[in-house]
Amino acid sequence: MKKEILLTIALSSGIFSCSGMQITEQNVIKELQQTAESIKKDKESIYKLDSKTVGKKGYFYLMNSNGRILHHPKKGLINSDFSRFTFIQKILEKRNGCISFNADGTKRYLFFNEAGRDEILCLSIDMNEFNEPVYGCDSNAEGKK
């Protein structure tokens, strides 16, 4: 059975990551790509993601290509099916890129990058984290007309 993973780093406040980088579109993409490469080389590194932060309240989660959560710091979400959400469908379809959407009244960016043959690494960040505008995101992630 293939392992297909989607990983998200979510942030809610602050302007620097734990590595001291400024939260900019370019830096977030670089961090995302480096983390994806780490996962490609060592699948066990996925389990270290709970302790890695970007911003003040960053977190990671994993999803397979069917939209089912495989790893999450909120253990109650493991095995939940998120495939019904339009933004998840877009991530699974595109596999690389950025979307923006509203989550519980908070506007977020969700950067995503393949992290293996059937894996996608995502970085979800509160828009207020950024020091400058983000131009490379699809703003129609929720499928609104």
Wavefront OBJ file of the C-alpha trace (Angstrom):
o trace
v 0.000 0.000 0.000
v 1.342 3.414 -0.974
v 1.839 6.029 1.678
v 0.495 9.345 0.517
v 1.022 12.264 2.808
v -0.041 15.860 3.069
v 1.647 17.954 5.680
v 0.685 21.333 6.965
v 2.462 23.830 9.089
v 0.033 26.357 10.484
v 0.942 29.624 12.122
v -1.102 32.174 13.947
v 1.142 35.003 15.162
v 4.638 36.469 15.206
v 6.876 37.613 12.380
v 9.856 35.269 12.744
v 10.236 31.520 12.611
v 12.113 29.550 15.230
v 15.170 29.814 12.971
v 14.876 33.606 13.112
v 13.793 34.076 9.494
v 11.437 36.889 8.632
v 8.030 35.653 7.489
v 7.993 36.533 3.783
v 6.629 34.633 0.794
v 10.146 33.782 -0.401
v 11.327 32.588 3.037
v 8.216 30.476 3.610
v 8.637 28.773 0.230
v 12.309 28.101 1.014
v 11.418 26.639 4.443
v 8.681 24.526 2.847
v 11.028 23.134 0.198
v 13.777 22.352 2.730
v 11.310 20.530 4.976
v 9.907 18.615 1.988
v 13.436 17.510 1.035
v 14.013 16.363 4.608
v 10.889 14.202 4.459
v 11.904 12.763 1.075
v 15.246 11.662 2.550
v 13.940 10.370 5.886
v 10.256 9.509 6.391
v 10.855 9.294 10.158
v 11.469 13.076 10.173
v 7.685 13.473 9.926
v 7.446 12.634 13.618
v 9.799 15.494 14.513
v 7.402 18.032 13.016
v 5.411 18.462 16.234
v 8.439 20.154 17.799
v 9.241 22.361 14.777
v 7.602 25.778 14.725
v 7.386 28.746 12.422
v 5.909 31.806 14.087
v 4.523 31.592 17.600
v 1.891 28.845 17.199
v 2.958 26.787 14.207
v 1.851 23.183 13.783
v 2.100 20.440 11.197
v -0.328 17.811 10.034
v -0.222 15.017 7.459
v -2.882 13.932 5.033
v -2.940 11.222 2.402
v -4.021 11.830 -1.200
v -7.586 10.922 -0.247
v -7.748 13.791 2.250
v -7.483 11.634 5.390
v -5.395 13.020 8.281
v -2.492 10.757 9.154
v -0.601 12.898 11.681
v -1.720 15.923 13.674
v -0.757 17.505 17.008
v -4.470 17.379 17.900
v -4.620 13.590 18.062
v -8.432 13.603 17.837
v -8.157 14.674 14.188
v -6.122 11.632 13.141
v -8.084 9.537 10.615
v -10.496 12.402 9.907
v -11.482 12.775 6.258
v -11.005 16.354 4.971
v -11.598 15.514 1.291
v -14.972 17.297 1.276
v -13.269 20.701 1.671
v -12.723 22.610 -1.571
v -9.310 23.928 -0.498
v -8.093 20.366 0.192
v -9.376 19.232 -3.220
v -7.358 22.066 -4.832
v -4.200 21.043 -2.962
v -4.596 17.420 -3.996
v -5.158 18.471 -7.606
v -2.331 21.040 -7.919
v 0.232 19.377 -5.601
v 2.454 22.517 -5.618
v 1.508 26.156 -5.042
v -0.296 28.439 -2.648
v -3.921 29.187 -1.884
v -5.612 31.621 0.470
v -8.796 30.889 2.371
v -10.780 31.735 5.486
v -10.602 29.317 8.438
v -12.844 30.065 11.408
v -12.785 33.788 10.647
v -9.006 33.884 10.131
v -7.583 34.558 6.676
v -4.787 32.103 5.917
v -2.240 31.259 3.250
v -1.600 27.601 2.576
v 1.659 26.877 0.762
v 2.139 23.324 -0.480
v 4.878 21.322 -2.163
v 5.300 17.655 -3.062
v 7.411 15.849 -0.482
v 7.724 12.511 -2.248
v 6.122 10.509 -4.995
v 2.674 10.634 -3.425
v 3.180 13.144 -0.634
v 2.409 16.831 -0.268
v 3.874 19.128 2.368
v 1.757 22.156 3.295
v 2.446 25.279 5.289
v -0.602 27.152 6.577
v 0.009 30.678 7.845
v -2.210 33.415 9.233
v -2.011 36.308 6.770
v -1.089 38.637 9.650
v 2.244 36.791 10.018
v 3.625 38.351 6.849
v 5.671 41.557 6.728
v 4.795 42.090 3.071
v 2.078 41.099 0.584
v 1.952 37.554 -0.812
v 1.274 37.607 -4.548
v 1.603 33.959 -5.582
v -1.533 32.567 -3.954
v -4.811 31.533 -5.574
v -7.421 33.586 -3.736
v -10.322 31.416 -4.933
v -9.475 28.356 -2.813
v -13.031 28.001 -1.543
v -14.457 27.848 -5.059
v -16.473 31.037 -4.800
v -17.835 32.568 -7.987
l 1 2 3 4 5 6 7 8 9 10 11 12 13 14 15 16 17 18 19 20 21 22 23 24 25 26 27 28 29 30 31 32 33 34 35 36 37 38 39 40 41 42 43 44 45 46 47 48 49 50 51 52 53 54 55 56 57 58 59 60 61 62 63 64 65 66 67 68 69 70 71 72 73 74 75 76 77 78 79 80 81 82 83 84 85 86 87 88 89 90 91 92 93 94 95 96 97 98 99 100 101 102 103 104 105 106 107 108 109 110 111 112 113 114 115 116 117 118 119 120 121 122 123 124 125 126 127 128 129 130 131 132 133 134 135 136 137 138 139 140 141 142 143 144 145
